[in-house]
C-alpha cells in the first residue's frame, strides 16, 4: 500500500515509519521538522523515505494523488502547546485536519487514519469510559481533536474510510523522544536527578500505551476490512494499563535504583483524569496485538537515558519538551507567529536546546 504519513519525523512517526516499511508499505512523509535538533541517539535513526517538507495547512490535492492511505499524525501535540494559542490549535488540529481529509477524498485516497486522543474524555472519574461515551474534552487540544473527528466523520462513504484512533498517553523510546509525557518524564527525573517528582497529588487516572503499540494499531488499521472500520473511533491501549499517576511513580521508584518520590509544593489534583476501556479495539480489530506494559517501558526508558551520549541532564531539560522547543524556535525567528517555518533550523539558532 502507498501511504502518506504526516508528522513522520515526530515522536510517533519516527517509530511508525520503520514498522510500515518492514510490513511492505511504500511510505512518503510530510513534516516541517520543527524538532530536527532534538534527535535522541539511543532511540535509533530516522528511516529515510521520500518526503514533502511542508506545513500540512499548505498541502494541495495534487500532493495526495496516488496514495492509498493517509496516516495523519501531524498536530500541536499536547495541552501546553494548545495553551500557546487556542486559535492556532483549532486551525492546525481541527480545520487543517478536516481540510486534509477533504483533499484526500478528492484525490481518490480510500483510507484516512486520524491520530486523535483519549484526552477527549476529559474527566471521567473512576468509571471506565468507552468510545460510546459523549466526549468531554477540557483543553483546547482535546476539543480540537474531538471537533476534527466529528467533521472528518461526515466525509465517510463507500469510497472514503476515515478511522479515528484515540491512543492512551504515549510512552517509550523514540528517535524523536518526548519527556513531556508522564512516564517518560517521571523516569527522566528519576535517572538524572534521583527524584521521581509528581506535579499533582498522584490521584488522576491515566491510561498508557507504548509508542510501538500505537504504531501497531495504525498498521492494523491499514489492512483490516474497511467495513469494520469506516467512521469508527478506537481507543488504543489495554484496559489493564490504566494507572493512577502515583502508581506510575511507584513503578518508577522500583525500576530506577536509589531514586525517591517527591511531591511538588502545593501539588493538588489534576482536573484531567480518565480511565479508559479498550475492549472495542480488542474485539473489532484483533489484528492489533499490544506488546508492552508500563513496568517494561520504564525499564526501557531507564536504559536509554543512561546510555545517552550527551549531558544526562539534557534528558530532563527543554530539548525533548515540545512547548520549550517551539518557544526557542519562535524566539530565534525560525518559526513565525503563525507557527509556519520561516528559515531552516541551524544548530546555532537553537543552541539553548542542547
C-alpha positions, 0 to 999 in steps of 0.5 A: 500500500502507498501511504502518506504519513504526516508528522513522520519525523515526530515522536510517533512517526519516527517509530511508525515509519520503520514498522510500515516499511518492514510490513511492505508499505511504500511510505512518503512523509510530510513534516516541517521538522520543527524538532530536527535538533532534538534527535535522541541517539539511543532511540535509533535513526530516522528511516529515510523515505521520500518526503514533502517538507511542508506545513500540512495547512499548505498541502494541495490535492495534487500532493495526495494523488496516488496514495492509498492511505493517509496516516495523519499524525501531524498536530500541536501535540499536547495541552501546553502547546494548545495553551500557546494559542487556542486559535492556532490549535483549532486551525492546525488540529481541527480545520487543517485536519478536516481540510486534509481529509477533504483533499484526500477524498478528492484525490481518490485516497480510500483510507484516512487514519486520524491520530486523535486522543483519549484526552477527549474524555476529559474527566471521567472519574473512576468509571471506565469510559468507552468510545460510546461515551459523549466526549468531554474534552477540557483543553483546547487540544482535546476539543480540537481533536474531538471537533476534527473527528466529528467533521472528518466523520461526515466525509465517510462513504463507500469510497472514503474510510476515515478511522479515528484512533484515540491512543492512551498517553504515549510512552517509550523510546523514540528517535524523536523522544518526548519527556513531556509525557508522564512516564517518560518524564517521571523516569527522566527525573528519576535517572538524572536527578534521583527524584521521581517528582509528581506535579499533582497529588498522584490521584488522576487516572491515566491510561498508557500505551507504548509508542510501538503499540500505537504504531501497531494499531495504525498498521492494523488499521491499514489492512483490516476490512474497511467495513469494520472500520469506516467512521469508527473511533478506537481507543488504543491501549489495554484496559489493564494499563490504566494507572493512577499517576502515583502508581506510575511513580511507584513503578518508577521508584522500583525500576530506577535504583536509589531514586525517591518520590517527591511531591511538588509544593502545593501539588493538588489534583489534576482536573484531567483524569480518565480511565479508559476501556479498550475492549472495542479495539480488542474485539473489532480489530484483533489484528492489533496485538499490544506488546508492552506494559508500563513496568517494561517501558520504564525499564526501557526508558531507564536504559536509554537515558543512561546510555545517552551520549550527551549531558544526562541532564539534557534528558530532563531539560527543554530539548525533548519538551515540545512547548520549550522547543517551539518557544526557542524556535519562535524566539530565534525567528525560525518559526513565525507567529503563525507557527509556519517555518520561516528559515531552516533550523541551524544548530546555532539558532537553537543552541539553548536546546542542547 
